[in-house]
Amino acid sequence: MSFHLFRLPESIYIDIINTMNPCEQFFTSLSSRKAYSIIKMNRHQIEYAGLYTKGNFEVHLDNYETTFIEFHQSSKIPNPDLEKVLIDGSLVKYELKEDNVVTTYWEEPIVGTMKLIEYVCDLFNVEVRDMGVHCDSGDRLMKWVQQFQTILERVRFISRQCEEKFTPETLKNLIMGCEAKTIFFNAYTTEPLRLSNFQKKCTYLGIAIGTWFTLENLMTFDCIEVWITERHFTSTEMNRFFKHWMSGGSPRLSLLRVKLDNYKEQELMDGIDVKWNMKTVYARTSDECAFLKFDGFHEIQKTTNGMSAGFKFEDGLLYFGVWPCCFNLFRLPHVAFMIIINAMNTTEQFMTSLCSRKSFSIIKTYRRRSEDITMATSDKQIVITGGEEQLISYQLDPLADGSTPSEMVTINGHSTPSYYERDIFTIDTYWAEPLLGTKELVEHVCGLFGIQVDTVTINSNSGTRFMNWVQRRQRSIRMMKVLSFNEMEDKFESEDLKNIIMECKADSIQLNALHSSPFEIQNLNKKFNVFECLSGTWITVDNLITLDCIRITIEERWFTCAEMNRFIKHWINGGSVRLRMLLVPLSEYNDDALLEGLDVRWATEKMVVVSCRGTEYQITIFCEVERNDGMTAGFVVDTQTGLFWFGVWPSDTGDFIDMRSY
């Protein structure tokens, strides 16, 4: 009996689809056009997935680590009773082996490979990422893939065994027809390959087998990164290549790695002005996010096309790297560099200040003062805001996953690796102890711009160490935010949260923190301008009474009308002297309990304007009570939202009360 998957409710069959592995999804999609469409639209995306072809008749769907489906195409049917499936209009027999190995049988197997690539790419929203081209492959499939999609990431010319050799003419034609970003040669040839005046452009060129690649080939290939491991070059040849680069050749080259038959420094440097340099620079590889560190190298004393270059010999390999050259801003006349500094925005001034202690001192001294620069910080992050511009600095462990330092910077006198992502306005700096890095950056930014920390964010891993350090270094902090980013993972220990609240000396505090267990604070004798408790039910009416604040906002703790009656009486008797506004949710609406023992009057001809989280509200009907010091309080319950509002103003204010500033 058939099971009609797509007759189930949509939410159920979508869940079932996403419990399938890719091979199961593939076979289910073959059952009908409807099944294909539903699976294509509702399956979860496979991260980093792509297709890898091996020769003309093998295709893998993988994500670098795991092979999800392995397709083999053949024309030799071993069993005439095999089942059939319909793929792109072709009815073909197939076998399924080892859960994810599929063999399909076609009259012309290479056509089967093309049809499967089209089908799988559309179903799983992937592209052919890698192609392995063998000596018997020809160029038909490679050229078809290059027409089928916009970019082909990588082509490898591979000899699976020493006996599988390409003819020079075949390999030459394959190279000429290849349009991949990365070209890798791991191929033997029947005779030495000779490429004369061969012009070719790619991102990465790797040659692991063969000695055919000449200096002339190296000069005519247009690449960002080149790595040649079997061909040994002479020092004289590399000297010629250096001069070729200095004359404007290989303009896109960023990194070259080759083997030398004999390292001869004099021959390498002949006729070139070279100076030994102990500074650290980073040459970009063909991967835009990866860099190779040059730490101690011979630097060529001539720049070409705005780029500097240097080389080093290490473990039998000669490394030649290229990086942007420096512009000596501070060698300009005094007035000129002052104009340039003050034409920079906040981010540009900060980034320039990281070049050296001298640049920090000059920018600090000569930049125009600005009142709109602020800094917010947590224990591993700093946000610098200047007008509409914002720069985020992350302080990371040097062993963190994905760390890609590109250059050294100087922060508060300390040299540290960094990586600047200009497009998204972030800079990563790397420290053995990231918290120490944050402290050094705080000192650097405060000294550079003449500001103090405006906002400190505390998370569940911060404790009170960083908060207390900031409180010791400056007189006041405008805002302290205590924040849980994730409901399950970022809960504060109750004792830690209590300590943060009690030790906080900021002008205002915002608590949006989950805690591991219930707790109470018996005597919350704290003074803030603004107290916001947006998460947690620990706060009590006694805490509201002992807090000395201008504005108090509570979101999760629901109070009773009797508790609010007690708070109003506390205010009438002279409590909460500085309070101007209180906003809390109520668990009930009980006029008798709220107004018990209060001398109230209804205000129906007045208007109060308040602002809450950026939204303005007008209150036109509310209760009023007075205190004997000339202050009036109004309060009302919004029966729709369950919110209790309590506001305070001088009794002689009039009929229009503007409380938007509180």
Salt bridges, closest charged atoms under 4 A:
GLU58 OE2 - HIS60 NE2 2.68
GLU58 OE1 - HIS72 ND1 3.92
ASP62 OD1 - ARG129 NH2 2.43
GLU70 OE1 - HIS60 NE2 3.77
GLU70 OE2 - HIS72 NE2 2.67
ASP88 OD2 - LYS115 NZ 3.51
GLU108 OE2 - ARG140 NH1 2.66
ASP122 OD1 - LYS40 NZ 3.04
ASP130 OD1 - ARG129 NE 2.92
ASP130 OD2 - ARG154 NH1 2.52
ASP130 OD2 - ARG156 NH2 3.25
ASP139 OD2 - LYS143 NZ 3.18
GLU153 OE1 - LYS181 NZ 3.78
GLU164 OE1 - ARG160 NE 2.88
GLU216 OE2 - ARG240 NH2 3.32
ASP222 OD1 - ARG252 NE 3.05
GLU225 OE2 - ARG257 NH2 2.24
GLU237 OE2 - ARG231 NH2 3.36
GLU265 OE2 - HIS298 NE2 3.41
GLU267 OE2 - LYS264 NZ 3.75
ASP295 OD2 - LYS293 NZ 3.96
GLU314 OE1 - LYS312 NZ 3.79
GLU433 OE2 - ARG465 NH2 3.19
GLU440 OE2 - HIS414 NE2 3.27
GLU443 OE1 - ARG473 NH2 3.05
ASP454 OD1 - ARG478 NE 2.87
GLU532 OE2 - ARG551 NH2 3.35
GLU532 OE2 - ARG613 NH2 3.93
ASP542 OD1 - ARG566 NH2 2.49
ASP548 OD1 - ARG578 NE 2.97
GLU555 OE2 - ARG613 NE 3.21
GLU563 OE2 - ARG557 NH2 3.40
GLU596 OE1 - LYS569 NZ 2.95
GLU616 OE2 - ARG660 NH1 3.33
GLU624 OE1 - ARG601 NE 2.90
GLU624 OE2 - LYS606 NZ 2.87
GLU626 OE2 - ARG601 NH2 2.84
ASP629 OD2 - ARG627 NH2 3.15
ASP658 OD2 - ARG660 NH2 2.81
